[in-house]
Amino acid sequence: MAQQQGHRVHRWGHELHWETFDRPVPAEGEVLIKVEACGIGLTVLNTMAGDLANDPALLPRVPGHEYVGTVAEVGRGVSDNLLSTRVSAYFYLTCGTCSHCLAGNDARCANLAGWVGVHRDGGYAPWAVLPAHNAVELPEGLDPVAATVVSDAVATPVHVATRAAIRPDDRVAVIGAGGGVGIHMVQVAQLFGGQVAGLDLTEEKLTAIEAHGAIPVRADNMTELGGQLWRDGGPTVVIDLVGSNATLRWSVDALAMGGRLAVLTTFRDRAMKLDPRDLVFRELSVLGSRHASRAEVAQAGRLVASGQIEPVIGNVVGPDGVADVHEQLLAGGLLGRGALSWEGHDVGG
């Protein structure tokens, strides 16, 4: 059997191991993907930590759910038309047949089988196998490194903007706006017509937020930050990508009448107090937003390919630089997304 070299996790919450292991073979209904690049964001660190699933039986596992590559081989029952197609991996291992999937709400799948990078090997190795259903075709000519932002960093904001019903009259505050999802959320919210303020901590990120057309707001101390970020009032939509107790409290307090708060983080030790009287009098909405649908991933690909959304990738590395990007993420110093490129690395297969 052909072999490959890549990064694997042997214990949840522990470091990566660079090693040699078998190259996968597609079974019925699956495709073999030659990975070209893989996005690196905080979610991959959460998966490696075992935050989504921590069953030792799932190990060893190749992380990296935001990968892009070309279909090199198809399993039985899969059309040959997919061969040589550039695709993005869809994170959720959905059934495709339940009422949610059939309605286009893939992320709510009633028979969810897990996640790429947790229950299936991801893009921290140069070859990966996916159910054909999870291979989302990308527009022709889209650069594979640029395309790493599509499946999460852009598709998630597309879903959030739809969930929060962002309209041209909305004032949108994005907390954590210089991060991988945040800097693309800034762009998507404006594409939906919103006036956007981006909250973050470092000068580099605040400069990037302003360069992308949003109001930069330094948010060192949320308890001292006022809510009136615009002359005509506070935010009608707050998108919290940080999810601390302080940001959640500020979000609710800052919302204008009829405002919507979109929450995306899933930390176990966070909480916020909601006063039902306040919710009613101000007619507020609190929305959970769960990744994106496959259709929204495809839409995100078109937005990037058309130039309507600019990929912001702060660090592109080869396989030997992945740990450095992880350190940047943990320190909060990475602007936008990181990306692992397999170009020029002969590591088997």
ABEGO torsion letter per residue (X at the ends): XBBBBBBBBABBGBBBBBBBBBBBBBBBGBBBBBBABBBBBAAAAAAAAGAABABAAAOBBBBGABBBBBBABBBBGBBAAABGBBBBBBABBBAGABAAAAAGBAAABAABAEBBGAABBBAABABBBBBAAABBBBBBGBBAAAAAAAAAAAAAAAAAAAAAGBBAABBBBBBGAABAAAAAAAAAAAAAGBBBBBBBABAAAAAAAAAAGBBBBBBABAAABBABABAAEBBABBBBAAGBAAAAAAAAAABBBGBBBBBABABAABBBBBBAAAAAAAGBBBBBBBEBBAAAAAAAAAAAAAGABBBBBABBBBAAAAAAAAAAAAAGABBEBBBBBABGBBAEX
